[in-house]
Amino acid sequence: MSGLNKQELEDKIIQVLKTCYDPEIPVDIFELGLIYEIKIDDDANVNIKMTLTSPACPVAGSLPGEVNEKVKSIDGIKSVRIELVWSPPWDRDMMSEVAKVELGMY
């Protein structure tokens, strides 16, 4: 797939990730810093490393599936693998400036 533009694909993935929300915090999972890594190989297979705000998060069972389905729906993506990781543990410092402003954390 020589015409694969990984940056363009990653931008589309990020836009989709910004439609997924942690139900306890009114900020999308990308701005919250829950996405640790997005890797796209030359065949448009996507591997996403993500975490949750805590292992006891009420969406621990459903959020990775939602992320998988939404990313898989992007044109040009062959497969999606979501890897849920707990290291490093998430904390508020991982949030973007946008998220901190939205939550009034200044």
Long-range contacts (C-beta under 8 A, 24 or more apart in sequence): 1-42, 1-43, 1-44, 4-40, 4-42, 4-43, 4-44, 4-76, 6-40, 9-40, 9-44, 9-46, 9-74, 9-76, 9-77, 10-38, 10-40, 12-74, 13-38, 13-40, 13-46, 13-48, 13-71, 13-74, 13-77, 14-38, 16-70, 16-71, 16-73, 16-74, 17-67, 17-70, 17-71, 19-70, 20-63, 20-66, 20-67, 20-70, 22-52, 22-53, 22-57, 22-59, 22-63, 23-58, 23-59, 24-53, 24-57, 24-58, 25-53, 25-103, 26-102, 26-103, 27-95, 27-98, 27-99, 27-102, 27-103, 29-63, 29-67, 30-96, 31-95, 31-96, 31-98, 31-99, 31-102, 32-90, 32-94, 32-95, 32-96, 32-99, 33-90, 33-94, 33-95, 33-96, 33-99, 34-90, 34-94, 36-85, 43-78, 44-76, 44-77, 44-78, 45-77, 45-78, 45-79, 45-80, 45-81, 46-71, 46-77, 46-79, 46-80, 46-81, 47-80, 47-81, 47-83, 48-80, 48-81, 48-82, 48-83, 49-83, 49-85, 50-82, 50-83, 50-84, 50-85, 51-84, 51-85, 51-86, 51-89, 51-90, 52-84, 52-90, 53-90, 54-90, 55-86, 60-84
